[in-house]
Amino acid sequence: MGIIIAILLFSFIIIFHELGHFLLAKKNGIRVDEFSLGLGPTLFGKKFGETYFCVKLLPFGGACMMGEDDVEDTSPDSFNSKSVWARMSVIAGGPAFNLILAWIFCMILIGVTGYRPPVVAEVLEGSSAQEQGMQAGDVIKEINGRNVHIWDDMNLYTLTHAGDVPFEIVYERDGKEYTAEVEPRVLDESGSKLLGVVSGEIEKPGILGTMQYGFYQLEYWVHYTVDSLRMLVTGQAGLQDLSGPVGIVNVVNDVYETAAPAGTAAIALSMLNFGTLLTANLGIMNLLPLPALDGGRLVFLIIEAIRKKRVPPEKEGMVHFAGFAALMILMVIVMYNDIMKLF
């Protein structure tokens, strides 16, 4: 069952991404030749208007074919006949829709489960926080210059920036701001290093608060993705830590089996939380300025906007082809690692 849910969840997120491209293309009067879910041979499809909608064999990935690589097509509804700004909006539409979907998921989760505000409920005995004068009731505002809106923000920063100690924490008490230099210490028999501050109760906001804290939760997932990329680039994480489609299906199956004993509601919330990570991750990853990704195409369009002249299509095509080949090699490596983890 977990595998089926994984495929459905991943497919929904991909469709929403491609829908962003599709709707922005239509808004700008651009012809869409094919809207597909999946990769490989076509299983079935049907043409509506000028667009062929289809489902392909491999349930991972998708495409919104607008003829963006066909520079010889000069018809009024072709992608390349439109202004550079129109084309930029279409390319950015996919990642933007992923982030919008992540925000919607976050609002649902916040509305149902609430959030933990960054308010200190307890300061542990013998901790660096206690020595620095922090007290229960203090509201944490920043950690090493990064804004803290929810308690998860601080947990994420300390996890992904473990080497940046001591942590400079800005907190508010009675309307005044103070600064503390806090360093994690071993405070119990678990052997784990702790900051020494404990979070309080979960709060449930109203409608406007749900929208606001839904955005803060989205910001958390964006930081999560960016911090993970930074750890990968700096060598704090390796290729073995990456997950492809096989790994994602396996994780979703584990999440399902963990939540199943608690009932349908728990399964739905767990899948929604994991779906938030997936769609936010897809949105940010696609904005990276790498060839073959939406971000790579945006780089060429930005260059065109600055130079008032398009980069020669054959050169751009070669760059995207090389990038696509590199991504396919990376996908094979990641998929191999995912499969090996199963045994």
Secondary structure per residue as TSV (DSSP state, phi and psi in degrees):
chain	resnum	aa	ss	phi	psi
A	1	M	-	360.0	-40.2
A	2	G	H	-60.1	-36.7
A	3	I	H	-65.7	-42.4
A	4	I	H	-62.8	-43.8
A	5	I	H	-62.6	-39.7
A	6	A	H	-61.0	-45.2
A	7	I	H	-65.3	-42.9
A	8	L	H	-65.0	-43.3
A	9	L	H	-63.9	-47.6
A	10	F	H	-64.0	-40.4
A	11	S	H	-64.0	-41.9
A	12	F	H	-61.7	-43.0
A	13	I	H	-65.4	-40.5
A	14	I	H	-64.8	-44.6
A	15	I	H	-59.9	-41.0
A	16	F	H	-65.5	-38.7
A	17	H	H	-60.7	-51.3
A	18	E	H	-66.5	-29.5
A	19	L	H	-63.0	-34.4
A	20	G	H	-60.5	-46.2
A	21	H	H	-61.6	-45.4
A	22	F	H	-61.5	-50.4
A	23	L	H	-66.9	-38.4
A	24	L	H	-69.2	-33.0
A	25	A	H	-64.5	-47.2
A	26	K	H	-62.6	-39.3
A	27	K	H	-60.5	-33.8
A	28	N	T	-97.3	11.9
A	29	G	T	69.6	31.9
A	30	I	-	-100.3	134.2
A	31	R	-	-72.7	132.6
A	32	V	-	-109.9	115.1
A	33	D	-	-78.9	-38.6
A	34	E	E	-147.6	138.8
A	35	F	E	-125.0	110.7
A	36	S	E	-126.0	149.6
A	37	L	E	-113.6	124.2
A	38	G	E	99.8	177.4
A	39	L	E	-127.8	161.4
A	40	G	E	91.4	-157.2
A	41	P	E	-63.8	147.5
A	42	T	E	-76.5	129.9
A	43	L	E	-85.0	-48.1
A	44	F	E	-161.6	160.9
A	45	G	E	-173.0	170.7
A	46	K	E	-152.3	143.1
A	47	K	E	-94.0	128.2
A	48	F	E	-121.5	116.3
A	49	G	T	64.7	-126.3
A	50	E	T	-94.7	-3.3
A	51	T	E	-110.3	133.9
A	52	Y	E	-96.1	114.7
A	53	F	E	-97.2	128.5
A	54	C	E	-148.5	162.3
A	55	V	E	-118.1	133.1
A	56	K	E	-109.1	172.2
A	57	L	E	-60.7	-52.5
A	58	L	E	-86.1	120.4
A	59	P	E	-79.8	38.8
A	60	F	E	-134.9	127.2
A	61	G	E	95.3	-179.7
A	62	G	E	-178.6	178.3
A	63	A	E	-157.6	148.6
A	64	C	E	-124.8	97.4
A	65	M	E	-84.5	114.2
A	66	M	-	-118.7	10.2
A	67	G	-	68.8	28.7
A	68	E	T	-66.2	-20.2
A	69	D	T	-95.0	-2.8
A	70	D	-	-94.6	86.0
A	71	V	T	-74.2	-14.8
A	72	E	T	-81.3	-15.1
A	73	D	-	-79.8	108.9
A	74	T	-	-109.4	15.1
A	75	S	-	-63.4	153.3
A	76	P	T	-58.0	-27.5
A	77	D	T	-100.3	14.3
A	78	S	S	-82.5	154.5
A	79	F	G	-58.9	-46.4
A	80	N	G	-77.5	-6.4
A	81	S	G	-86.0	-10.1
A	82	K	S	-87.7	164.8
A	83	S	-	-65.1	158.9
A	84	V	H	-62.2	-33.8
A	85	W	H	-70.4	-36.7
A	86	A	H	-64.0	-44.3
A	87	R	H	-65.1	-38.1
A	88	M	H	-62.4	-41.5
A	89	S	H	-64.7	-36.0
A	90	V	H	-68.1	-45.1
A	91	I	H	-65.4	-39.8
A	92	A	H	-75.5	-15.2
A	93	G	H	-60.6	-38.7
A	94	G	H	-62.3	-58.3
A	95	P	H	-59.1	-37.4
A	96	A	H	-61.9	-41.4
A	97	F	H	-66.5	-34.0
A	98	N	H	-62.3	-42.7
A	99	L	H	-70.6	-34.3
A	100	I	H	-64.8	-43.2
A	101	L	H	-62.4	-41.3
A	102	A	H	-61.0	-39.9
A	103	W	H	-64.1	-41.1
A	104	I	H	-62.1	-45.8
A	105	F	H	-59.2	-43.6
A	106	C	H	-62.4	-41.4
A	107	M	H	-63.9	-39.6
A	108	I	H	-63.0	-45.8
A	109	L	H	-64.3	-43.9
A	110	I	H	-64.5	-41.5
A	111	G	H	-63.9	-33.4
A	112	V	H	-89.6	-45.8
A	113	T	H	-104.1	-17.7
A	114	G	-	84.0	-167.6
A	115	Y	B	-147.7	162.1
A	116	R	-	-100.6	114.0
A	117	P	-	-68.5	156.7
A	118	P	S	-80.4	53.3
A	119	V	B	-109.0	129.0
A	120	V	E	-74.9	123.3
A	121	A	E	-94.0	-28.5
A	122	E	E	-156.4	143.3
A	123	V	E	-112.2	123.3
A	124	L	-	-72.4	143.3
A	125	E	T	-63.1	133.1
A	126	G	T	82.8	3.2
A	127	S	-	-83.7	160.9
A	128	S	H	-63.5	-35.1
A	129	A	H	-62.1	-39.3
A	130	Q	H	-65.9	-42.4
A	131	E	H	-65.0	-28.4
A	132	Q	T	-84.6	-0.2
A	133	G	T	90.8	9.7
A	134	M	-	-69.7	146.8
A	135	Q	-	-134.7	163.2
A	136	A	T	-61.6	137.8
A	137	G	T	99.8	-14.3
A	138	D	-	-65.7	139.5
A	139	V	E	-104.5	116.0
A	140	I	E	-77.3	127.0
A	141	K	E	-105.6	-37.1
A	142	E	E	-147.5	156.6
A	143	I	E	-137.7	117.2
A	144	N	T	50.6	39.3
A	145	G	T	87.9	-9.0
A	146	R	E	-92.0	131.2
A	147	N	E	-62.3	142.7
A	148	V	-	-118.5	114.9
A	149	H	S	-108.1	-30.4
A	150	I	S	-133.8	159.5
A	151	W	H	-60.6	-31.9
A	152	D	H	-59.4	-30.6
A	153	D	H	-57.8	-43.6
A	154	M	H	-71.5	-41.2
A	155	N	H	-58.9	-43.4
A	156	L	H	-64.1	-44.3
A	157	Y	H	-63.5	-44.5
A	158	T	H	-67.1	-28.9
A	159	L	H	-74.7	-42.6
A	160	T	H	-93.8	-6.4
A	161	H	T	-128.8	43.8
A	162	A	T	-59.4	-26.6
A	163	G	T	-83.9	-6.7
A	164	D	S	-91.7	43.1
A	165	V	-	-93.9	151.4
A	166	P	S	-75.7	157.2
A	167	F	E	-86.9	130.4
A	168	E	E	-90.2	110.3
A	169	I	E	-106.8	125.4
A	170	V	E	-99.6	125.2
A	171	Y	E	-134.0	159.4
A	172	E	E	-114.6	137.2
A	173	R	E	-143.3	122.7
A	174	D	T	54.5	40.0
A	175	G	T	81.5	-1.7
A	176	K	E	-114.3	147.6
A	177	E	E	-99.6	141.3
A	178	Y	E	-131.7	162.1
A	179	T	E	-124.9	138.5
A	180	A	E	-131.8	138.0
A	181	E	E	-96.5	104.0
A	182	V	E	-111.6	134.9
A	183	E	-	-123.7	128.9
A	184	P	-	-59.1	142.1
A	185	R	E	-136.9	158.8
A	186	V	E	-79.5	118.1
A	187	L	-	-117.7	-7.8
A	188	D	S	-145.8	-175.6
A	189	E	T	-73.6	-10.7
A	190	S	T	-68.1	-23.6
A	191	G	-	85.0	-3.4
A	192	S	-	-80.3	143.1
A	193	K	E	-83.2	130.5
A	194	L	E	-123.2	149.1
A	195	L	-	-70.0	-31.7
A	196	G	S	96.9	8.8
A	197	V	E	-116.7	138.4
A	198	V	E	-114.8	138.5
A	199	S	E	-76.1	163.6
A	200	G	-	-99.1	-152.0
A	201	E	-	-78.1	156.7
A	202	I	-	-73.8	140.0
A	203	E	B	-116.9	147.3
A	204	K	-	-113.8	117.8
A	205	P	-	-83.0	171.1
A	206	G	-	-79.6	-165.3
A	207	I	H	-62.7	-50.3
A	208	L	H	-65.5	-38.0
A	209	G	H	-65.5	-34.5
A	210	T	H	-64.6	-40.8
A	211	M	H	-65.0	-43.7
A	212	Q	H	-65.8	-49.2
A	213	Y	H	-76.9	-20.3
A	214	G	H	-64.6	-38.6
A	215	F	H	-66.8	-40.8
A	216	Y	H	-63.3	-36.9
A	217	Q	H	-67.9	-38.2
A	218	L	H	-61.9	-43.0
A	219	E	H	-58.8	-37.6
A	220	Y	H	-60.0	-46.1
A	221	W	H	-69.2	-31.5
A	222	V	H	-65.5	-45.7
A	223	H	H	-60.7	-39.6
A	224	Y	H	-58.1	-46.2
A	225	T	H	-67.0	-46.7
A	226	V	H	-65.0	-41.8
A	227	D	H	-64.3	-37.6
A	228	S	H	-64.9	-41.4
A	229	L	H	-63.3	-41.6
A	230	R	H	-61.9	-41.7
A	231	M	H	-65.4	-34.7
A	232	L	H	-68.0	-43.9
A	233	V	H	-67.5	-37.9
A	234	T	T	-86.1	-0.1
A	235	G	T	86.5	3.6
A	236	Q	S	-74.7	-15.9
A	237	A	S	-136.1	155.2
A	238	G	-	-123.0	-179.9
A	239	L	G	-59.6	-28.9
A	240	Q	G	-66.8	-16.2
A	241	D	G	-88.7	-9.5
A	242	L	-	-80.4	152.1
A	243	S	-	-128.2	135.3
A	244	G	-	-103.2	-163.1
A	245	P	H	-54.7	-42.8
A	246	V	H	-63.7	-44.7
A	247	G	H	-64.8	-39.3
A	248	I	H	-63.9	-43.9
A	249	V	H	-60.2	-41.3
A	250	N	H	-65.0	-41.5
A	251	V	H	-65.4	-45.2
A	252	V	H	-60.1	-39.9
A	253	N	H	-63.1	-41.0
A	254	D	H	-64.6	-42.0
A	255	V	H	-62.0	-42.4
A	256	Y	H	-61.6	-47.9
A	257	E	H	-65.3	-32.6
A	258	T	H	-70.5	-39.6
A	259	A	H	-84.5	-23.7
A	260	A	G	-53.1	-45.0
A	261	P	G	-60.2	-23.4
A	262	A	G	-86.0	-6.6
A	263	G	-	107.8	176.8
A	264	T	H	-62.1	-41.1
A	265	A	H	-61.8	-42.0
A	266	A	H	-65.0	-38.7
A	267	I	H	-63.0	-46.2
A	268	A	H	-61.1	-45.4
A	269	L	H	-67.2	-38.7
A	270	S	H	-65.2	-43.1
A	271	M	H	-67.4	-36.2
A	272	L	H	-65.7	-39.9
A	273	N	H	-65.6	-44.0
A	274	F	H	-68.7	-35.8
A	275	G	H	-63.1	-34.4
A	276	T	H	-62.3	-44.9
A	277	L	H	-59.8	-45.3
A	278	L	H	-63.2	-48.3
A	279	T	H	-72.1	-36.7
A	280	A	H	-65.2	-41.8
A	281	N	H	-62.1	-43.6
A	282	L	H	-64.1	-40.1
A	283	G	H	-63.5	-47.8
A	284	I	H	-68.6	-44.3
A	285	M	H	-61.1	-38.0
A	286	N	H	-71.9	-16.7
A	287	L	T	-88.6	-5.8
A	288	L	S	-62.6	138.8
A	289	P	S	-76.2	57.8
A	290	L	-	-112.7	142.0
A	291	P	T	-54.6	144.5
A	292	A	T	80.8	-18.8
A	293	L	S	-89.5	164.6
A	294	D	H	-57.3	-38.8
A	295	G	H	-62.5	-37.9
A	296	G	H	-64.6	-40.9
A	297	R	H	-66.9	-35.9
A	298	L	H	-64.8	-34.8
A	299	V	H	-59.7	-45.5
A	300	F	H	-65.5	-36.1
A	301	L	H	-70.4	-36.2
A	302	I	H	-65.2	-41.9
A	303	I	H	-60.1	-42.4
A	304	E	H	-62.5	-41.0
A	305	A	H	-65.2	-36.1
A	306	I	H	-74.8	-44.9
A	307	R	H	-81.5	-14.4
A	308	K	T	62.1	24.6
A	309	K	S	-154.2	135.4
A	310	R	-	-75.0	142.9
A	311	V	-	-63.8	136.7
A	312	P	-	-48.2	123.9
A	313	P	H	-53.8	-37.3
A	314	E	H	-66.6	-34.1
A	315	K	H	-71.9	-43.2
A	316	E	H	-62.5	-41.1
A	317	G	H	-61.3	-40.2
A	318	M	H	-64.1	-40.7
A	319	V	H	-64.5	-45.5
A	320	H	H	-66.1	-37.0
A	321	F	H	-64.5	-43.4
A	322	A	H	-63.1	-41.4
A	323	G	H	-64.4	-40.7
A	324	F	H	-64.0	-42.4
A	325	A	H	-61.1	-42.5
A	326	A	H	-64.0	-40.6
A	327	L	H	-64.9	-37.8
A	328	M	H	-66.1	-39.5
A	329	I	H	-63.8	-44.1
A	330	L	H	-61.8	-41.1
A	331	M	H	-62.5	-40.7
A	332	V	H	-62.9	-43.5
A	333	I	H	-63.0	-46.4
A	334	V	H	-64.1	-42.2
A	335	M	H	-64.0	-38.8
A	336	Y	H	-62.1	-44.8
A	337	N	H	-61.9	-40.6
A	338	D	H	-59.9	-44.1
A	339	I	H	-66.7	-40.9
A	340	M	H	-64.7	-30.9
A	341	K	H	-68.4	-18.9
A	342	L	T	-77.9	-15.6
A	343	F	-	-112.2	360.0
